Amino acid sequence: MSFGRFALKRSLQGIGVVWGVVTVVFALRFVTPGSPINAVAPLDASQETRQAIAAELGLDQPLYVQYGQYVFDLLQGDMGRSYIRGQEVTTLVFERLPATVELALAASVVAIVLAIPLGVISATRRNEPVDYGATLLSLGGISTPNFWLGIMLILIFAVEFNVFNTSGRGVDVGDVALSVINAEPFAGTLLTWLAYITLPAIALGTYFMALITRLTRSGMLDELSKGYVQAARAKGLPRTLIRYKHALRNTLIPVITVLGLQLGTLIGGAVITEAVFSWPGLGTLVIESINQRDWPALQGSLIVIGTSFVLVNILVDVVYAYLDPEVVND
C-alpha cells in the first residue's frame, strides 16, 4: 500500500468515527431524563407555550428529520444556538477551544520535561535508589486522580503558601508572545501567565508524565541491551554518546507516537481539571451546559472534543507512517 492510500484510508476511517461521535452525541439528548424544553420554557408555562417552543426549536419533528437537519447544519458549520446564553454555539465553542488547547499543550510540556530525563536516569541506574524513586513516582502519578491532585495543589501552593492563583486564566500565551514580538517588557505578563497555568498544567500532566516515564524507561532498557550498543561500547565510544545519541533516539520513536495520541486524550480529559481550577475552556463549558441542560452547547462541545481527538490520531498515524514506511505495509 502506498503512503497516499494509507493516508486516505486513515482519513476515511476518521470521517466514519466523527460521524459516529455526532450520532451518539445527538442521541444522548433523547435517552437522558427530562426535556430540552424545560431549559427554555418558564416554570409556569402553559401547554400551548411549550408546544410553541418545541415547534420553534424543531423538537416537534420526527427523530429522523431532526437528525438529518442537525447533520446538515453541522456540515455548514452551524451547531445551533445556546438555550441559556443565546449565542451561536459555534462561536461559543471556538472561543473556549484555545484555552483548552493551551492547557493541554502546557500539560504536555510539563510531562515531557520531567518524564524523559527521569525515564533515562531510571534506566541507566537500574536497581538503584533513583530507579526505585522514579518507579514509585510514576506509579503514584498513574494512580492519583487529577481532580484530587488539583485540590491538593490548590490547598498547598495557593491557600497555604499563596504562590499561585487558584482559578481563572489571567492572560493567555498569545499575550506573552505578543509582548515578545513587540519588544515590550514581558516578564510581568509571563509571570502572570505562569501563576495561572502552572497548577492546572501539573494536575493534568501528572498522569501523562508517569506514563511517559515508564515508557522511556522500558524503551531505554530494551535499547541498551541490544547488540549495536554492545558494539559501540567495545569500540570505546563515550557512555554519554551511546546513551543519548543512539539509544535515546531509538527509544523516542514510540514515545513520540504516544505523545501525539495522548495530546488528544489531554484535550478530552481536561474537563475535570478545568472544573477544579475554573479554567475557561471547553471542559468548563461542558460542566456548565450539563448543569443548565443547555443541549446545543453541550453537543457542540462534545463534537469538537471528539473531532479534535480523531484529527490528532490521524495526524500521528500519518506522520508515523511517513517516518516508518513499514507501518504502511502492516
N, C-alpha and C positions, 0 to 999 in steps of 0.2 A: 504494500500500500504506500502511495506517495505521501509526502508531507501535506500537500494541499488537500488530498482526500481525507487524511486524518483530521486536519483542522475543520473541514466541512462536516465530517461525521460528528465531531465533538460539539460543533455549533448547533447542529440539528438536534442532537440529544439535549443540549441545553435549552433550546426552544421548547422541547417537549416537557422538560422539568418545570420551566417557568409557567407553561400552560397548566400543568398540574397544580402548581402553587396558587395560581389565580383561581382555579376551580375550587380548591379546598377552602381558600380564604372566603370566596363568595358563599360557599355552602355553610360556613360557620354561622352566618347571620341567621340561618333558618333552623339550626339544630340547637342553638342556645336558648335558654328560657327568656321570656319577655319579647316585646315587640319594639322595633326601632321607632314606632310612632310615639311610644311613651317618652322618648327623649326630646321630642319636638312639641307634642301637644301639652297644653296646660293640664293640671291635675283635675280640674273641674270641667274639662272639655266634653261637649255633648257627642253623641254618636255621629251626628251629621258632620261635626267639625273633624272628628277623627277620620271619617271616610274621605273628606275633602283633602286632608293632609296626605292620606295614603295615595289618593289619585295624583296629587301634585308630585309626590316622590316616586311614583310609578310602582308602588307596592301593591296595587290592586290588579296588576297584570299577572298572567300565568308565570310560573317559575322559569320556564324555558325562554320566555320573552324577556324577562328581567336579566337572565344570564346573557343572552345574546346582545342585549343593549349594553350591558356592563362591559363585555369584551370589546364591543365595537367602540365604545367611548375610550377604553384603555388604549386601544390602538391609535387613537387620535390624541393621546396624552391627557385625557380628561378622567380624573379619578373621582369626580363628583364634588360636592360642596359639603363642608363640615356642618353637622346639625347644630353644634354648640357655638362655634366661633364664627360661622357664616362666611368663612374664607374658602377659596378653591383649595382642595386637598393637595393638588399638585404643587401649588405654591407653598403651602404649609409644610409639606413633607420635605421639599428640597431646600427650604430654609433651615430645617433641622439637620439634614444629612451631613453638611460639612462638620458640625460639632462631633457627630458620632465617628466619622472617618478620622478626624483629628485625634480623638481619644483612642481609637483602635491603633493608629499608627504610633502614637506615643507609648501605648502599652507594648507594642511590638519592639520599639527601640529599647525600652526598659528590659524586656525579656532577653533580647539578643545580646545587649551589652553585658548582662550578668551571666547568661546561660552558657555561651560558647567558651569564654575563658574558664568558667567553673567546670564545665564538662571536660575540657582539655587537661586541666590540672588534676581533676579526679582520675582521669585515665592514666596519666603519666606518673601518678603517685598512688598506684593501686594498693589497696590494703593498708594505707597509711591513715593517720588521723584526719587529714584533709579530705581523703576519699570518703571516709565514714561521715564526715560533716556534710559534704556535698550530697551524699545519698540521703541523709536524714533531711536536709533542706528540701531536696526535690520531692521526697515522699510527703513532707508537710505541705509543700506548695500544691501538689496534686490533690491532697485530702482536704484542704481548707476551702470552705465555701467563700466565694468572693464577697458576698454581702456581709458575712461575719467579719472578714478581714477588713472590709471598708469601714465598718462601725468601729473596730478596734483602732484603726489608724486615725479616725476622727477623734476618738477619746484621748489617744496618747499625744498625737502631734498637733492637733488643733485645739482641743479643750485644755489639756494639761500643760502643754508647752507653748501653745499659741504661735506655732511656726507657720502652719499652712492654713488656707481657707477651707471651710467645711462645705460650701455649696456654691453653685453658680459657675460661670465661665470667666468672668472678668474681661480679659481680652483674648483674641484668638491668635493663632500663629501667623496669620496674614498680617496683623498689626505689627508684629515683631519684624517680619520680613520687609514690610513697607518702610519701617524706620531705618533698617539697614540700607535699603536701596536708595532712600533719600538722604543718606549720610547724616541722619539725625541721631541724637543720643538715644540709645535703645536699651541701656542697662535697666532702667526703671520698668519699661514695658516688658522686657524679658523676665525680670524678677516677678512681676505681677502675673505673667502667664504661668511661670513655674509654680507660683504659690497656689494657683487654682488647679493645675492639671496633674501635679506630682502624685497626690494621694489616689485619685481615681485611676491613674495610669498604673500605679503599683498594684492596686487591688485587682484591676482587670488583667494585668500581665503576669501575675504570680503563677497561675496555673500554666500559662504558656511558657514561662521561664523554666518551671520544673520539667515540663515535657521536653524542651529543647536540651536541657542539661543532661537528662537521661539518654536522649538520642545521640548527642555529641559524645558522651562517654562511651556508649556501646560501639558507636562507629569508630572512634579512635582506637579502642581496644582491638577491634577487628582489623583495622588497617595496620596497627603496629605489629601484629602477629604474621603479616604476610611476607612473602619471600623478598619483594623488592626493598622492604625496609631492612631486612637482614643483610641483603646485598649492599645497601648503602652504608650500613654500619661497618661491614667488612672492608669497604673502600676507605673508611676513615672520615666520612663526611661528618660535620658537626651535628651533635644531637639536636640542637635547636632547628637547624635547617631541615633535618629529616622530619621532625615533628610538625613544623608549621608550614613548610613549603610543600611537602609531599603528602604526609598522612592527613593533615587537616584539610588540605584542598580536596582530597577524595572523599573525606568524611562529610564535607559541606554540601555535596550534591543532593543526598536525600534530605538534609536539613533545610536547604532552600525550598525544596518541594513542600515540606511541612509548613514552612514559614508562609508560603502563599496560601495554602489551604486553611491555615489557622487564622489568617487575616480575615477571611470571610466569616469564620466562626466568631472572631472577636467583634465584628460588626453586629452580628446577631446576638452575641452574648453580652453586649453592653447594656441590655435592658435593665437588669437588676443594679448594676454598678451606677448607671445614670440616675436611677431612682434614689439610691443611697446618698449620692452627692448632689442631687438636684441639678445634674448636668443637662443643659438644654438641647438634648439630641433626640434622635428617633426613639430611643428607649423610654425617655420621659414622656414623649408623645403617646407611645403605646399604652403606658400605665394610665395616663390621664384619659385617654379615649376609652379604655376599659371601664374606668370608674364612672365616666359620664355617658357610657353607652353611645358614644359617637362613632357609629359603624363606618361611615365613609373614611374618616381619619384613620381608624384602626386598620381597615382593609388596605388603604394606600400605604401605610407604614409597613405592614407585613409583606406586601408585594415588593416594595423597594428593598427591604432587608433580604427577602428570599432571592430576588433577582441579583442583588449585589453578590450574594454568596455563590450563585451559579456562575456569574461572569468571572469572578476570581478563580473559581475552579477550572473553567475553560481556559483562561489565560495561563494558569500554571501548567495544565496538561499540554498546551501548545508549545510553551517555552521549553518544557522538559523534553518534548519530542524533538524540538529543534536542536537542543543540546545533546541529546542521546537518541540518534536515529533508530536504534534497535527497538525503542518503545513502539515505533510505528508498525513494526512487523509482528508485535506480540498479539 
